[in-house]
Amino acid sequence: MTSEPSAAPPSTRDEPPKDGRASGSSSKNGDSFPATSPKEVPADPLPEPGQVVGGRYQIGDLILQRGPTQRFQGLDHCSGLGSPMPIVVIRQALLASEAASANPESFDSAQKTPIDDESLLADTKVDDIPEWPSLAWEKRLLARTSHLSLPRILDMFEEKNYEYMIEEVPLGRSFWDSWEEEPVSWHTRCLWLIQIAEALEQLHQVGGILADLRPEIVVVTPTRQAVLTDLASLLPQSPPEKKNVPESLYAAPELLSDPENIDARSDLYSFGAMIYSLLHGRELTDLDFTDKGMPRPYLERYPDGHPMLGRLLARTFTHEVDRRFPSRDRAATDPSGFHELIDTLRACSRCLDAIRLDVAGWTNTGVVRSGNEDAIAVLHCMEARLEDSDDFTVIVLADGMGGMASGEVAASMTIQTIRDFFFQHPPFTDLMLSKTTPDSPKAEDSPLSTPAEVIQAALREANRRVWEQGQNNPEQRGMGCTAEVVLIDGKQVWIGHVGDSRTYHARHGRLIQVTHDQTLVSQLVALGQLTEAEASHHPQRSELQQAIGGRRDVYPDQYTLTLETGDWLLVCTDGLSNQLKPAEIISIMHAAGSAEKAARRLVNHAILSVAQDNVSVVVAREC
């Protein structure tokens, strides 16, 4: 995920309506639908403040008047949920003949027949399409859709020369807050976007488009369904009159400049505008455009942004209709482009969480020692096909036991054994062998199925080989080493640990030691028998309780953690951790800006501090 500007404070999302606008209809950038009706249709008088219709529905502020219809905020006082529930009240004056047949005196809301799909469809035959704008047109549209992301019609009735339709206002958390909540994955965000796209595609099938899709007209319900709360900007795909088109930064420019040639692709512009706004964490402003209706390209503003997001916005939020979805080869079967949009969002849901890794490692003999008994291996694999990619890293670090025979041999054997072991067992064989060739050789059946099990088994296999090598060769007897094995797969990290080499995790300027040293002194500190200060100068501070090759059996410690964008991992030998303080380490890494520079600088600072031991580091950064 790319780094985006922080969200605007809530107060910037609740500006009052501009003068002359209907209360409740303004968009967050000040643009809204005119509250006045077309000249040829006399404006109906507004209801009395707090007027109740249908025996339960209280009418509130006017949202919009378009043609003969008026749209109001409202409250349902008999929802059965204990407190009044928000609703949308739509009303339209009955014709004289219809008003004469209505009998308001006999109205009894308690005896009304509950509305259902059959009663909605009864007077909305396919060939009998009501004129737009009208209450009947919107009724027909919603009656012929069934997506969970569209609000439902709750009630319809006639009363005192008016026909009323009651629409639900779905309850849930605002899209703004849901999008920014911690932790929320791109998989979840894309799922919400797919739900909205599917709902718009259903509207297209019955002849409608939503011209002004904005984050504030979407909520996420407790069941994690993204639902539209306001259909005030519904337009027909047949050319609407220019005065009925919303003047909004989220509305496609052709709706105003060329309404004769609009189609369902106008929704794509508004859909992309909503994503653009969410990525910035604020409402759109004029600064997001080079000219009216001409957005600034996302990747031009954020050249380090994720390419998949760049493509998504380039094919939606653009003033050139022909540059929007669909692609040429899909135009015949997907004229609206929404099937390709949904396919692209599904690909994004699989890939955007798999953030790329920046990894580098360095090792050095140091200033005092004459030879380097450390060894490191960094295996970084990135593979991409179609819209999917795999990116994972295996880090292996070993520190030969100083003063012991053949410590460098033990470290080298450990690195080689663990590296080879990994790629002979699932799930690593699946990543390393071709997925497209059915005749590819397969590893032998293995009971190991999880990264943690493979790491554990690899360390034990390394211990067995080093132990046997020492037992079979008297000149190498007693050789051993520490070992750190770190697997990073996307955001997930698995760690295997033997000895006193270390793995650190850095987040928000704080360096956390993940592993615990397997030393006598570390155990005494844990038992409260030594302080950290005393331990740092204790004569037995390097005495290991476990080492690869030290005994016939080894029992590695295991750790797991989850990375976030911008996090760092540092795997190092005690040649670094004994030489530099944590504050120095975190300062060096953050100032470096890349894994390669951080690894070099850490080693160089240890050398400048007259490193008493070999110094080895591997740095990984989520980017």
Order of alpha helices (4+ residues) and beta strands (2+ residues): beta-beta-beta-beta-beta-beta-alpha-alpha-alpha-beta-beta-beta-alpha-alpha-beta-beta-beta-beta-alpha-alpha-beta-beta-alpha-alpha-alpha-beta-beta-beta-alpha-alpha-alpha-beta-beta-beta-beta-alpha-alpha-beta-beta-alpha-alpha-alpha-beta
